[in-house]
Amino acid sequence: MTTLAIVGAGRGLGLSAARRFGREGFDVALISRHQEPIDELAADLTQQGITARGYTANVRDARSLISTLDRVAQELGPIEVLQYSPLPQKEFLRPVLETTVEDLLGAVEFSIYGPVAAVHQVLQGMRSLGRGSLLFVNGGSGARPNPNVAGTSIAFAGESAFARMLHDTIAEDNIRVRQLIIPGAIAPGHETHDPDKIADLLWQLHNEPGDFRVYVEPMPDA
Ligand SMILES: NC(=O)c1ccc[n+]([C@@H]2O[C@H](COP(=O)([O-])OP(=O)(O)OC[C@H]3O[C@@H](n4cnc5c(N)ncnc54)[C@H](OP(=O)(O)O)[C@@H]3O)[C@@H](O)[C@H]2O)c1
């Protein structure tokens, strides 16, 4: 049995992805900053017959993220799929002229240092398995800078560059690197933005080779 580690797992896309991969036999590690909500999430999944466990880490603290991912692999088994999808903080979502160096520092820790730390921690395990997927989830500002959300626009550009370079570098190791762009809000019941439908797309990205960047719906001029 192998493991899906969801870095940034809540009751939105996190829960849907956990259910989707869990249904396919994956054990699921739910990672976020607060233990109680992820323990409740894990308990709900366990009731549905999925092996799931909650772990705390703050993606802005690379050491906490690395040691948590290490624990996940020891307790649940090798991480075959890493989903990087923490929900950005509101100070990363300010207009460009109001975005300070301090705001950017957090956004860079969140979207660049966090992914780099997580990837380095899980890669060796994926190589030993002989397969794996690194799935990055971003809003529309990950594809096109939006002056109303400057911090994520700037930091997602760095995350996208890192992930795209990985896509080109480790494809031959049978490790897929994909980025899913969700323009607009996730909305239960929506034709394209329903979290269960987005989770189906993540499952597809894990299973099928393809372009680095995939959109939940097309973005003009992206
Ligand atoms: N929600 C939307 O409308 C929307 C729109 C476009 C794109 N997206 C993208 O879709 C993905 C999932 O979004 P979602 O709203 O459905 O999220 P979700 O799975 O419901 O929850 C994400 C979790 O990230 C955790 N998180 C936030 N900051 C963190 C940090 N510093 N370290 C560790 N964990 C952290 C939060 O838990 P804690 O507070 O306990 O840490 C939160 O529960 C994200 O990548 C988001 O950018 C969402």
The ligand as an SDF file (V2000), in Angstrom:
LIG
                    3D

 48 52  0  0  0  0  0  0  0  0999 V2000
  -10.9740   27.4890   -2.1220 N   0  0  0  0  0  0  0  0  0  0  0  0
  -11.0190   28.0580   -3.3260 C   0  0  0  0  0  0  0  0  0  0  0  0
  -12.0260   28.6610   -3.7370 O   0  0  0  0  0  0  0  0  0  0  0  0
   -9.8210   27.9290   -4.2490 C   0  0  0  0  0  0  0  0  0  0  0  0
   -9.7990   28.6250   -5.4660 C   0  0  0  0  0  0  0  0  0  0  0  0
   -8.7110   28.4710   -6.3270 C   0  0  0  0  0  0  0  0  0  0  0  0
   -7.6520   27.6440   -5.9570 C   0  0  0  0  0  0  0  0  0  0  0  0
   -7.6950   27.0040   -4.7510 N   0  0  0  0  0  0  0  0  0  0  0  0
   -6.5730   26.1260   -4.3840 C   0  0  0  0  0  0  0  0  0  0  0  0
   -7.0710   24.8400   -4.1000 O   0  0  0  0  0  0  0  0  0  0  0  0
   -6.3340   24.2390   -3.0380 C   0  0  0  0  0  0  0  0  0  0  0  0
   -7.2680   23.7450   -1.9640 C   0  0  0  0  0  0  0  0  0  0  0  0
   -8.0900   24.7870   -1.5120 O   0  0  0  0  0  0  0  0  0  0  0  0
   -9.2980   24.4990   -0.5040 P   0  0  0  0  0  0  0  0  0  0  0  0
   -9.9100   25.8060   -0.1530 O   0  0  0  0  0  0  0  0  0  0  0  0
  -10.1820   23.4280   -1.0280 O   0  0  0  0  0  0  0  0  0  0  0  0
   -8.4800   23.9590    0.7500 O   0  0  0  0  0  0  0  0  0  0  0  0
   -8.8070   22.8000    1.8030 P   0  0  0  0  0  0  0  0  0  0  0  0
   -8.4040   21.4880    1.2740 O   0  0  0  0  0  0  0  0  0  0  0  0
  -10.2020   22.9650    2.3250 O   0  0  0  0  0  0  0  0  0  0  0  0
   -7.8200   23.2410    2.9880 O   0  0  0  0  0  0  0  0  0  0  0  0
   -6.5110   23.6630    2.7910 C   0  0  0  0  0  0  0  0  0  0  0  0
   -5.8280   23.6700    4.1320 C   0  0  0  0  0  0  0  0  0  0  0  0
   -4.5480   24.2970    4.0070 O   0  0  0  0  0  0  0  0  0  0  0  0
   -4.1190   24.4720    5.3400 C   0  0  0  0  0  0  0  0  0  0  0  0
   -3.0630   25.4630    5.4300 N   0  0  0  0  0  0  0  0  0  0  0  0
   -3.1580   26.8140    5.2430 C   0  0  0  0  0  0  0  0  0  0  0  0
   -1.9740   27.3890    5.5080 N   0  0  0  0  0  0  0  0  0  0  0  0
   -1.1240   26.3900    5.8620 C   0  0  0  0  0  0  0  0  0  0  0  0
    0.2220   26.3520    6.2710 C   0  0  0  0  0  0  0  0  0  0  0  0
    0.9510   27.4740    6.4040 N   0  0  0  0  0  0  0  0  0  0  0  0
    0.7990   25.1590    6.5330 N   0  0  0  0  0  0  0  0  0  0  0  0
    0.0710   24.0110    6.4410 C   0  0  0  0  0  0  0  0  0  0  0  0
   -1.2120   23.9790    6.0680 N   0  0  0  0  0  0  0  0  0  0  0  0
   -1.8110   25.1630    5.7930 C   0  0  0  0  0  0  0  0  0  0  0  0
   -5.3710   24.9370    6.1420 C   0  0  0  0  0  0  0  0  0  0  0  0
   -5.4230   24.2850    7.4020 O   0  0  0  0  0  0  0  0  0  0  0  0
   -4.7920   25.0060    8.7040 P   0  0  0  0  0  0  0  0  0  0  0  0
   -5.4070   26.3760    8.7950 O   0  0  0  0  0  0  0  0  0  0  0  0
   -5.1580   24.0930    9.8500 O   0  0  0  0  0  0  0  0  0  0  0  0
   -3.3310   25.0430    8.4770 O   0  0  0  0  0  0  0  0  0  0  0  0
   -6.5300   24.4400    5.2440 C   0  0  0  0  0  0  0  0  0  0  0  0
   -7.4270   23.6360    5.9530 O   0  0  0  0  0  0  0  0  0  0  0  0
   -5.3060   25.2920   -2.6040 C   0  0  0  0  0  0  0  0  0  0  0  0
   -4.0930   25.0240   -3.2960 O   0  0  0  0  0  0  0  0  0  0  0  0
   -5.8960   26.5950   -3.1060 C   0  0  0  0  0  0  0  0  0  0  0  0
   -4.8950   27.5650   -3.3820 O   0  0  0  0  0  0  0  0  0  0  0  0
   -8.7400   27.1250   -3.8940 C   0  0  0  0  0  0  0  0  0  0  0  0
  1  2  1  0
  2  3  2  0
  2  4  1  0
  4  5  1  0
  4 48  2  0
  5  6  2  0
  6  7  1  0
  7  8  2  0
  8  9  1  0
  8 48  1  0
  9 10  1  0
  9 46  1  0
 10 11  1  0
 11 12  1  0
 11 44  1  0
 12 13  1  0
 13 14  1  0
 14 15  2  0
 14 16  1  0
 14 17  1  0
 17 18  1  0
 18 19  2  0
 18 20  1  0
 18 21  1  0
 21 22  1  0
 22 23  1  0
 23 24  1  0
 23 42  1  0
 24 25  1  0
 25 26  1  0
 25 36  1  0
 26 27  1  0
 26 35  1  0
 27 28  2  0
 28 29  1  0
 29 30  1  0
 29 35  2  0
 30 31  1  0
 30 32  2  0
 32 33  1  0
 33 34  2  0
 34 35  1  0
 36 37  1  0
 36 42  1  0
 37 38  1  0
 38 39  2  0
 38 40  1  0
 38 41  1  0
 42 43  1  0
 44 45  1  0
 44 46  1  0
 46 47  1  0
M  CHG  2   8   1  16  -1
M  END
$$$$
